[in-house]
Amino acid sequence: MNALPEAEHAACWTAAIVVHRPDLAKLDAVLASAEAAPRLLRGIVVDNSEAPAEATAALVAQHPRFDYRVNPRGNAGFGQAHNWAFAQLGERSAGADFHAVLNPDIAFEPDAIERLIAAMQADPGLVLAAPTLWNPDGTRQHLFKRTPSVRALFGRRFAGPLYRVLGFDRDDDFFTMRDCDPSQPLELEFVSGAFMFFRWRAFASVGGFDERFFMYLEDCDITLRARALGHVRSVPEAHVVHHWARGNHRSLRLTLVAIRSAIQLFNKHGWRWRDPRLQRRP
């Protein structure tokens, strides 16, 4: 790996993790990853579970830079919980430069944070950065994305054996940026909520997540809004392992939640059957 650029100053960051009946081993891994990384000012774990979980609270208590809090609104959604977490952190995190939205199913080495901070410091116009996400087996996850189209979302979930026959694979490949070199920094339209590294003032300026999204695509929505403030870019040398669950592919209830979120996204940012940039390609 290339040497890290020298930091301009001792930038610090905060972290928020939202859980709901978490896998404790995986949660422990992300907490340990964050605490091992440099200059973590403060972190918070917000529990959206229906009742306080003693085992979760006990685990978080083993990580002194993190606080455990039960969401006073219960399971009100991913975005609402992260907004509440940011508000709680803000009361005691004056001077934070960056804020990380972390899933409870990731793990990373300390240099991932170093590289994200270095990229943000090198470009003052960079308001949201994304690491490369990898499967535990060392294969890359295709989670750098463009703004979705109806065909891209519908085809990957519902086309089944007609996925390639009807050309949905072409829409999906364009949506997941498979035509781009992921080893190079990429301008992104959709950063996965598994790991979003915001400039602190950018998260505050966009007002956090849109709480009308209960779950799914709230990360796309906030990415599109962040792009109005500056650049959103991948930092390919920052590596994060992600135990990707893809719960909406196994649950009818979560599938319906995903459909509702897609309708909300298209209503807000515009409906398009197919990405017009793909339509112009031969």
N, C-alpha and C positions, 0 to 999 in steps of 0.2 A: 504494500500500500504506500501511497505517497505520504510525505510528511504533512502534518497538519499545519495550516497557516498559523502564525503567531496571533493569539487573541489580542484585540485592541484594548480590552479591559476585562476585568473579571465579571463578565456578564453572568447573571443568575436567572434561574427559571423556576417555575412552579409546575405542578402536575396534578391532574385530576383523573380519577378512575371511577367509573360507575359500575356497580355490580348488582346482580340479581341471582341469588342462589349460586354463588360462584364455585368453581373448582378451586379448592384452597391451594393445591400444589401449584397451579398456574398463577394464581393471584400472588402467592409468595414469590414466584420467579420474577414477576414484573416489579413488585415492590423492591426486591433485592437489586434488580437492574437499575432502577431509578436512584436508589440510595448509593449505589456504587459509582454512579456517574458524577462528574464534577459539578459543583455549584448549584445543587438542588437547594432552593431556599425553603420550600414548603410543599407538602403534598396532602391530598385529601382523598379518601375513599368514601364515596356516597353509596349507601346501600338502599336499593329500590325494592328490596324484599318486603313481604307483607308484614314482617315483624323483625325486631332486632335479632341478629344472629350472633350468639355468644362466641361460636367458633371463629366467625369472620372477625369480630371485634378483637378477640384474643390474638389472632394472627397479625392484624394491623398494629396492635400494641407492641409487637416485637420489632417494629420498624419506626424508630423514634421521630423521623422526619414526616411521618404521615399521621393524620388524624382520621378516625373513623366516625362517620356521621350517618344517622338514619334519615333518609329523605322525609321531611315533614309532610310532604304531599303523597307519600307512598310511591307506587309505581306509576308515575306521571309521564314517563318517557325518557329516552336517552338524552335528548336535547335539554329538556327542562332540568334534569339532574345535573348536567354539566354546567348549565347557567347558574344554578344554585351553588354548585361547588366553586365556580369562579368568584361569585359574590362573597362566599365565606373566605376564600383565600385573599381576596382583595383587602379585607379588613386588616390583615396582618402581613401583607406581602408588598409593602411599599418599596419601590425600587426594582421590582422584578422586570427583566427585559423580555422574557419569553414565557409562553404558557403551553404546556403539552397536554393534549387530549389523548389518553392512553386506554386501550382495551385491557381487560383483565386476563387476556390470553396471549400476551406477547412477552418476549424477553430480548435483551440486547446487551451488547458490551458497552463499557463507558465511552469508547471512542465514537459511538454513534451520536451521542449528544454533542461531543466535541465538534464533530464534523457539521452537524446541523447549525450549531452556534457560529462556527467559522463561516459557513455559507451566508448566514443572515448578516453577520458583521461585514462581510465583503461586499454585500449589496444592500444598502439602506432601503432600497425599493422593494426588497423581498419581504412580503408580509406573511406568507405561509409556506412552509417547507415540508416535504414528505420524504421519508427514508424509503429504501427499497425493502419490500416485504418478502420474506422467504418462508417456504414450508420447512418443517423440522427435518425433512429428508434432504434439504439442500437445494431443492428446485425453487425457481422464482415464481412468485405469485403475480399475476397480471392485474395489478390493482392501480396502475397509473391509467387514468381514463379521461375520455372526452365527455362532453355533455351528452347524456343518453337520448336516443330517439325511441319512439314506440316500438319499432321493429327490433332494435337492439335488446330492449328489456323483455319484450314478449317472446322473441325467438329463443333466447337462452333459457327461458323458464318453461315454455309451453310447447315449443315446436316438436319436441321428441324426435321420432325418426325422420321427420320432414325438415329437420334443422339445416342440413346441407342441401337437400333436394330443392328447397325453396329459397336458398341463398341467404338464410339468416346468419350463417357463419361469417359471411362477408361483413354484415352489419356489426356483429359481435367483435370481430377482429379489429375493425376500425374503432369501435367504442373503447376497447381495451388497449388501443395504441400499439398493436402488434406490428404495425408498419414502421415503428420508431425504434431507435437503438436505446434500450433502457440503461446502457452503461454510460450514456451521456445525459447531462442535465436537460430535462424536458419541461416545457411550459405546460402546466396541468389545468384542466377545467373541473376536475373531480378528484379530490384527495380522499383516500379511505379514512373513515373515522377510527380505524384501528390504531393509527398514530398520526396525529396532526400537530405540527410544531408551529405555533403562532407567534408573531410578534405581539407582545402583551397589549399594546395600544390598539392593534388591529382587531383583536378579538373583542375588546371593549367597544371600538368604533362601530363594528357591524352589529353590536347588540347581542352577540352570542348566537346560539342556535335558534332557529324558528321553532317555537314550542308546539306549533300546530302539527309538526311531524312527530308522531309517537316513536317511531323507529323506522329506519331505512330511508336513505336518500337525504336525510338532514345534513349529511356530510357533503353531498353534492351541492345542496342549496347554499350552505355557508361558504363553500369554495367559490361558487359563482359570485357571491356578494363580496367576498374578500378580493376578488380580481378587480373590482372597481377601485380598490385602494392602492393596488400595486401588483407586483409579480407574485405568482404562485408557481413553485418549481420543485422538481425532484432533486434530491441530493443522493445520487446513486452510490456513493462511497459509504453512506450511512446505512448499515444493515440491521434489520430487525427480524426476528423469527416470530411468525404468527401462526398460531394453531387455529386455522380458519374453520369455523363451525358450519357456515352456510345453513343456518337454522330454517330459513324460509323454504328450503328445498325439501325439508322433512316434515313440515308441519302445515296443515291446512290453515290454521289460525294465523300463523306468521305469513303465509302466502297472501292471505286477505289483507293483512297489515301492509305488506309490501305493495300490493295493488293500490291501496288507498294512498300510500305515500307517493307512488308514481303519478297518480292523478293530481295530487296536490302540487307536485313539482312541475308538471306540465301546465297546470292552470296558472302557476306563478311565473314561470320562465318561458312559456310558449310551447305549443304542441307542434310536433313535427313527426311525420310518419317515418321519414328516413333523413339522416344527416345530409344536408345539401352538399357538403364538401365531398361526401362519398358518391353522390349522384353525378358529380362532375368528372369523376374518375373513369377511365376506360374499363 
